């Protein structure tokens, strides 16, 4: 009996540690997905560096309280799976949201973004953001625009002077 209790305590501490350490955590209801669809979702998440696991709700609730995320408990009803990402904040939200668009049976229930409990709307808004590389390229183009405009203006002035001098 105590071995079972110890195993449960270990799972609770493991989940609590993952909730604290992950940059982004998404809770989903996967009812209605067949085995092939869940396997495909797991594959996509694994490629994005996201861990996707199913835990008992009672153990997850205790872990959420231990991690200081008691607000997450109201979403922990029915069959749930949890996606943890320790590297990229956007990756799990983006993969799950894209998958949910193709498979209506997958439902996003809640999330934890950098230690704060997030609503479904906030998770979907996060999923719509461009990737880190996309944001960096946008920043680079904004930074290059004044220099490019200055170079074009200088070239236009030089061409105008050449025409006047000729």
KOLRONU-107827 format. One record per residue: residue in one letter; y, x, z of N, C-alpha, C, CB in turn. Coordinates in steps of 0.02 Angstrom, whole numbers, padded with zeros to 5 digits, always signed. Each point is the difference from the previous one (the first is absolute). Last residue first. Glycine has a CB too. Layout:
N
AYXZYXZYXZYXZ
...
//
This chain:
166
X+03348+01268-03320-00024+00011-00068+00045-00026-00052-00110-00003+00044
X+00140-00024+00198+00013+00069-00020-00019+00012-00074-00019+00036+00119
X-00026-00244-00015+00073+00009-00004+00018+00069-00025+00014-00081+00094
X-00240+00032-00055+00025-00042-00056+00074+00010-00009-00091-00085+00021
X-00011+00189+00162-00022+00031-00062+00027-00037-00060-00102+00041+00057
X+00138-00133+00156+00043+00059-00010-00018+00036-00065+00012+00012+00125
X-00148-00191-00058+00065-00026-00019+00048+00058-00014-00019-00104+00070
X-00194+00153+00016-00005-00022-00070+00067-00025-00025-00120-00032+00017
X+00106+00092+00209-00007+00059-00042-00004-00019-00074-00059+00059+00095
X+00061-00233+00064+00066+00033-00002-00003+00061-00045+00026-00040+00116
X-00228-00071-00076+00044-00042-00041+00069+00032-00006-00063-00103+00036
X-00092+00206+00106-00021+00008-00070+00046-00040-00046-00119+00018+00036
X+00148-00044+00194+00021+00068-00020-00016+00012-00073-00018+00041+00117
X-00060-00241-00021+00073-00001-00006+00027+00067-00024+00006-00087+00091
X-00236+00072-00042+00017-00039-00060+00075-00003-00012-00104-00068+00017
X+00028+00170+00181-00019+00041-00058+00016-00036-00065-00091+00052+00068
X+00124-00169+00133+00048+00054-00006-00014+00043-00061+00013+00000+00125
X-00168-00168-00071+00062-00029-00025+00055+00053-00009-00030-00109+00056
X-00173+00176+00043-00012-00017-00071+00065-00029-00030-00123-00023+00024
X+00124+00066+00204-00001+00063-00036-00008-00013-00075-00050+00059+00101
X+00039-00244+00047+00068+00028-00005+00002+00065-00040+00025-00052+00110
X-00244-00051-00078+00047-00039-00041+00071+00030-00002-00068-00100+00029
X-00130+00176+00105+00015+00033-00064+00054-00036-00039-00117+00040-00002
X+00033-00128+00209+00034+00064+00013+00020+00035-00065-00065+00010+00107
X-00058-00209-00120+00065-00016+00029+00039+00064+00012-00046-00104+00053
X-00176+00123-00124+00042-00024-00055+00071-00017+00024-00103-00044-00058
X-00057+00110+00219+00017+00056-00044+00045-00023-00057-00109+00055+00029
X+00021-00218+00116+00050+00040+00034+00023+00058-00044-00051-00031+00110
X-00126-00100-00189+00062-00039+00000+00057+00039+00032-00067-00106+00005
X-00147+00200+00003+00027+00004-00068+00064-00041-00007-00116+00017-00045
X+00000-00026+00250+00029+00066-00010+00029+00008-00070-00082+00046+00082
X-00033-00245-00030+00063+00003+00037+00034+00067-00009-00046-00081+00083
X-00168+00055-00175+00048-00043-00036+00069+00002+00033-00094-00074-00037
X-00086+00183+00143+00020+00037-00060+00052-00039-00040-00113+00054-00004
X+00018-00159+00190+00042+00056+00022+00026+00039-00060-00064+00007+00108
X+00002-00256-00166-00034+00053+00036+00050+00055+00020-00108-00025-00063
X+00201-00225+00037-00030+00051-00043-00034+00053+00043+00087-00021-00089
X-00068-00232+00180+00040+00061-00007-00034+00048-00048+00045-00014+00117
X-00140-00195-00042+00040-00003-00062+00044+00062-00010-00001-00124+00011
X-00134+00087+00187-00044+00010-00058+00039+00002-00066-00092-00055+00063
X+00202+00000+00140-00017+00071+00000-00042+00017-00062+00004+00003+00126
X+00043-00227-00086+00061+00034-00022-00012+00075-00003+00070-00090+00052
X-00243-00042+00035+00007-00009-00073+00062+00033-00027-00061-00108+00010
X+00029+00112+00221-00053+00040-00031+00005-00006-00076-00075-00016+00100
X+00217-00118+00029+00021+00070+00004-00052+00046-00034+00062-00025+00107
X-00113-00205-00089+00056+00010-00046+00023+00073-00001+00036-00119+00019
X-00199+00052+00138-00029+00001-00068+00055+00014-00051-00090-00082+00034
X+00147+00175+00205-00024-00064-00025-00029+00009-00070+00087-00062+00069
X-00080+00254+00132+00035-00027-00058-00031-00067-00021+00029+00117-00038
X-00005+00072+00261-00039-00053-00031+00042-00032-00055-00063-00022+00108
X+00086+00281-00031+00030-00066+00010-00042-00052-00036+00115+00051+00010
X-00158+00191-00017+00002-00020+00070+00030-00068+00014+00007+00118+00024
X-00025-00026-00250+00028+00052+00042+00010-00024+00072+00055+00049-00101
X-00141-00236-00023+00034+00050-00040+00037+00048+00047+00012-00080-00099
X-00215-00119+00090+00037+00042+00046+00029+00056-00042-00075-00027+00101
X-00016-00243-00156-00002+00072-00008+00036+00035+00057-00006-00015-00124
X-00120-00237+00020+00052+00033+00038-00005+00075-00014-00001-00089+00091
X-00123-00078-00219+00017-00038+00061+00057+00031+00039-00118-00036+00005
X+00008+00015-00272+00033+00046+00047+00022-00041+00060+00039+00079-00094
X-00245-00134-00081+00063-00023+00030+00026+00053+00048-00036-00120-00013
X-00153+00065-00203+00025+00051+00047+00068-00022+00025-00065+00092-00059
X-00046-00220-00106-00036-00007+00063+00024+00050+00052-00099-00040-00064
X+00175+00031-00169+00036-00044+00047-00035-00007+00067+00044-00060-00098
X-00033+00252-00095-00053-00036+00037+00033-00041+00055-00085+00092-00025
X+00222+00034-00120-00056-00012-00046-00055-00041+00033+00026+00107-00057
X+00165-00043+00182+00026-00037-00058-00056-00018-00048+00110+00060+00011
X-00155+00077+00176+00006-00070+00019+00028-00042-00057+00018+00035+00119
X-00031+00200-00142-00068-00028-00001+00003-00075+00016-00048+00111+00034
X+00248+00011-00019-00021-00004-00070-00069-00032-00006+00068+00103-00026
X+00011-00063+00244+00040-00052-00033-00019-00008-00073+00094+00025+00079
X-00195+00149+00044-00024-00065+00023+00038-00056-00034-00033+00050+00109
X+00101+00172-00153-00068-00011-00026-00024-00070+00018-00024+00123+00011
X+00236-00057+00075+00001-00005-00072-00069-00016-00029+00096+00081-00002
X-00073-00038+00235+00033-00064-00018-00002-00010-00076+00075+00009+00101
X-00156+00196-00014-00044-00056+00014+00030-00067-00019-00048+00066+00093
X+00184+00133-00136-00064-00003-00035-00043-00060+00019+00004+00122-00006
X+00217-00046+00104-00002-00052-00051-00069-00011-00029+00117+00030-00027
X-00066+00141+00192+00018-00065+00029-00012-00056-00051+00085+00056+00073
X-00216+00187-00050+00049-00036-00041+00013-00069+00029-00037+00064-00101
X-00108+00091+00223+00041+00042-00044+00057-00037-00033-00100+00069-00020
X-00078-00159+00164+00035+00050+00040+00048+00042-00041-00098+00003+00077
X-00025-00261-00086+00023+00057-00040+00040+00047+00045+00003-00070-00105
X-00191-00157+00112+00041+00049+00036+00020+00056-00049-00059-00026+00110
X-00040-00246-00107+00011+00060-00040+00048+00045+00037-00021-00063-00108
X-00160-00151+00174+00062+00036+00013+00002+00063-00043+00004-00045+00118
X-00122-00222-00101-00012+00070-00015+00068+00035+00009-00098-00024-00081
X-00023-00226+00168+00054+00045-00019-00026+00068-00018+00077-00062+00075
X-00149-00217-00017-00024+00066-00024+00059+00042-00026-00112-00051-00029
X+00177-00127+00215-00043-00003-00059-00022+00069-00021+00059-00103-00037
X+00154+00117+00172-00046-00056+00005-00041-00003-00065+00079-00065+00076
X+00129+00206+00015-00070+00022+00003-00046-00059+00015+00037+00113+00039
X+00208-00112-00046-00027+00003-00068-00075+00016+00000+00112+00037-00040
X+00019-00041+00242-00001-00068-00028-00027-00003-00071+00097-00026+00072
X-00067+00237+00047-00058-00040+00021-00002-00070-00029+00001+00065+00103
X+00177+00109-00120-00049-00001-00054-00058-00048+00016+00031+00118-00029
X+00143-00060+00185+00021-00051-00048-00048-00008-00058+00118+00025+00031
X-00140+00147+00139-00029-00064+00019+00021-00056-00048+00001+00038+00119
X+00009+00224-00104+00012-00044-00057-00029-00069+00013-00001+00099-00077
X-00018+00118+00204+00067-00029+00007+00019-00045-00057+00031+00100+00063
X-00246+00017-00015+00047+00037-00042+00072-00027+00005-00095+00026-00078
X-00083-00132+00194+00001+00069+00024+00050+00043-00038-00121-00012+00033
X+00082-00209-00104+00035+00000+00064+00006+00070+00028-00041-00116+00022
X-00086+00090-00215+00070-00013-00016+00042-00001+00064-00035-00066-00101
X-00199+00085+00123+00029+00062-00027+00074-00009-00016-00112+00032-00047
X-00010-00220+00114+00008+00046+00057+00032+00066-00023-00100-00052+00056
X+00048-00103-00223+00054-00027+00043+00012+00047+00059-00029-00118-00034
X-00153+00165-00107+00063+00016-00033+00059-00024+00042-00057-00007-00112
X-00160-00049+00181+00011+00071+00009+00067+00022-00030-00124+00019-00001
X+00056-00241-00030+00012+00011+00071+00015+00074+00014-00076-00097+00028
X+00016+00030-00250+00068-00019+00020+00014+00014+00073-00002-00087-00089
X-00170+00234-00059-00001-00064+00035+00071-00014+00025-00122+00016+00035
X+00102+00135-00252-00014+00005+00071-00003-00070+00029+00056+00113+00008
X-00052+00033-00260-00006-00065+00033-00019+00013+00073-00032-00060-00109
X+00167+00222-00089-00057-00015+00043+00004-00070+00028-00007+00120+00029
X+00120+00088-00200-00007-00073+00002-00062-00017+00040+00058-00013-00112
X+00132+00229+00049-00064-00019+00031-00002-00075+00009-00008+00112+00059
X+00145+00054-00244+00005-00051+00052-00070-00016+00026+00104-00048-00054
X-00020+00191-00139+00000+00033+00065+00006-00047+00059+00050+00097-00056
X-00072-00144-00187+00069+00005+00024+00005+00034+00068+00027-00103-00065
X-00238+00059-00034+00035+00043-00047+00072+00011+00020-00075-00040-00091
X-00054-00114+00214-00023+00069+00014+00036+00049-00046-00113-00044+00036
X+00151-00186-00072+00032+00024+00061-00019+00072+00016+00002-00118+00043
X-00107+00012-00224+00071+00010-00015+00037+00027+00061-00006-00093-00084
X-00221+00036+00113+00006+00057-00045+00074+00015-00015-00112-00028-00051
X+00059-00166+00175-00012+00060+00040+00009+00063-00043-00080-00064+00073
X+00089-00141-00185+00059+00008+00043-00006+00064+00042+00015-00125+00004
X-00201+00063-00133+00055+00023-00043+00063+00012+00040-00050-00064-00096
X-00132-00030+00208-00015+00069-00018+00055+00029-00043-00123-00024+00007
X+00133-00203+00044+00016+00040+00060-00013+00074-00014-00030-00098+00074
X-00031-00051-00244+00073+00002+00008+00021+00041+00060+00007-00112-00054
X-00238+00075+00016+00027+00043-00053+00076+00006+00007-00095-00034-00077
X-00019-00116+00221-00014+00070+00017+00030+00048-00052-00106-00036+00057
X+00229-00197-00037-00071+00017-00002-00008+00076+00013-00024-00096-00081
X+00217-00080+00175-00013+00056-00045-00075+00014+00000+00116+00050+00020
X-00025-00215+00123+00000-00023-00069-00010+00056-00051+00073-00091+00036
X+00034+00144+00202-00046-00055-00013+00005-00021-00073+00009-00039+00119
X+00117+00214+00010-00036+00013-00061-00051-00054-00016+00016+00121+00020
X+00226-00061+00119-00056-00046+00004-00036+00006-00067+00058-00081+00083
X+00106+00275+00044-00014-00049-00053-00059-00045+00018+00046+00081-00085
X+00151+00116+00180-00055-00043+00020-00009-00053-00054+00021+00020+00124
X+00094+00242-00110+00002-00067-00028-00062-00038+00022+00068+00039-00100
X+00096+00196+00158-00063-00035+00012+00008-00071-00026-00027+00072+00102
X+00156+00192-00101-00002-00069-00024-00070-00028+00010+00090+00025-00085
X-00035+00186+00168+00068-00016-00021+00004-00073-00021+00019+00119-00036
X-00198-00014+00220+00011-00018-00070+00073-00016-00013-00117-00044-00006
X+00026+00101+00226+00009+00057-00046+00017-00020-00071-00079+00061+00071
X+00034-00223+00107+00056+00042+00020+00015+00053-00052-00029-00020+00119
X-00158-00122-00150+00061-00040-00003+00062+00042+00018-00067-00102+00030
X-00145+00201-00008+00017-00009-00071+00063-00040-00008-00121+00006-00029
X+00036+00021+00246+00025+00064-00025+00020-00006-00074-00074+00061+00082
X-00029-00246+00017+00067+00009+00029+00031+00066-00026-00035-00065+00103
X-00189+00020-00160+00046-00045-00037+00072+00009+00025-00094-00083-00019
X-00073+00202+00134+00004+00024-00069+00050-00041-00040-00119+00039+00006
X+00065-00107+00214+00044+00059+00000+00008+00030-00069-00036+00023+00117
X-00110-00206-00095+00068-00021+00018+00047+00060-00001-00046-00094+00070
X-00183+00136-00100+00028-00033-00060+00072-00020+00014-00114-00042-00034
X-00006+00129+00215+00013+00052-00048+00031-00029-00064-00097+00067+00047
X+00025-00214+00119+00060+00036+00023+00019+00054-00050-00031-00024+00120
X-00170-00089-00158+00057-00044-00013+00065+00034+00021-00074-00101+00016
X-00126+00212+00034+00010-00001-00073+00060-00043-00018-00123+00017-00018
X+00054-00016+00242+00030+00065-00018+00015+00003-00075-00062+00055+00096
X-00055-00241-00017+00070-00002+00024+00036+00064-00018-00034-00076+00094
X-00195+00066-00136+00034-00045-00046+00075-00003+00018-00106-00069-00015
X-00034+00188+00157+00006+00036-00063+00037-00042-00051-00107+00061+00024
X+00050-00151+00187+00059+00042+00003+00009+00041-00064-00014+00007+00124
X-00178-00144-00105+00060-00042+00000+00063+00043+00000-00063-00090+00061
//
